[in-house]
Amino acid sequence: MMISDWSRLGKTIYNLAVRLKPRLFPLFQSERILTIKSVSRDVTAKLLAPSDHALDVYQALYPLYDKRFPLLSKIVSSHRPESTLIDVGANIGDSVTLCRLAGCTSKIIAVEPSERFFGYLRRNAVNNQLLFDKVRCVNAFIGRKTDNLVLLERKGTAEPVDKVPAPSAQPSAHDSSESSIPTLSLAELNAADVSLVKTDTDGYDAEVLSANLGWLLKHQPIIWAEAEVKTVKSLNKWISLIHQMDCRVYSHAMAFDNYGYAVAGGSLLEMKPFITSMLQYIHGHAASPSANLGPTTIVYLDVALFPETDLDIYDEFHSQLVELAHSGAMDNSALSVRQRGQAHEC
């Protein structure tokens, strides 16, 4: 065999091993240690996680996975060092860890509703006290107090869904209506000078943001939210939320695919139809698995919304996304958009 053949074989074996890793771990143990890698600096941290948690697997396969939000958090904290980051859906503390490794020094409120994952979050905070300095952990839902939710815990995450009678074969669930875990608003977290709100709740993000829209428009933090639209309800919630966002307050937006690649960025006026079309495309594939539509590589978007008051942060973040600079797509800096007079038209 030629050297190139051995190289391809080695890469194939490595990718297969990485993909099988989360499937094999549950056979031998209920927990494992994740080695979390920094965005750019040569530093790592170790977190305790359920055996099926696959963050390190995704990081190994996709170089940009979970790298862009930590980069943004670093930039935000350099501009507003005394401000607060709110992490809704903190899971085991992986986003907190990645932000700290990237250089974010802001105060952080880590909110996780799952009692199971909150337990990991607290244990990781104790085991990594330097990284979790100035971090407050809160065991709560963020959303509407009238919502009746169940948490489906599987594959290292917890998905909030509406409570319905479930067959015994369904994944283990935590019923929020029959526990002492509260549902809070963002205002009830009593956070001072919130500069950045991140939500990652596996399909409930639009509800979280919609329920707190008044607070968001008043305090104007940068928003980073996972837009997962497997159901018609979640798609409609996201479309409604995007159209409700006031371009006079949130003037710019970016969209990233689930691998961390920046798909587009520009004025919210330009981005609203783009984000809506992308979410409809993603939902069409997710809702029609039997229609033989073929595979899709984008299964959700990460959507970042920037208020008019933080356009310096938008421009600095934008300048570090090399794929936007070379894509020839919708890659407008805030300065160029302002020069064309588009920022306040919607």
Secondary structure, DSSP 8 states (H G I E B T S, - for coil): --HHHHHHHHHHHHHHHHHHHHHHHHHH-SEEEEEEE-SSSS-EEEEEEETT--HHHHHHH-TTTTTHHHHHHHHHHHH-TT-EEEEES-TTTHHHHHHHHHT--SEEEEE---HHHHHHHHHHHHHTTTTTTTEEEE--EES-TT--EEEEEETTEEEEEE-----TTS--EEEGGGSS--EE-SGGG--SSEEEEEE--SS-HHHHHHHTHHHHHHH--EEEEEE---SHHHHHHHHHHHHHS-TTTEEEEEEEETTS-EEEEEEHHHHHHHHHHHHHHHHHHHH-TTS-----S---EEEEEEEGGGHHHHHHHHHT-HHHHHH-SSB--HHHHHHHT-TT--
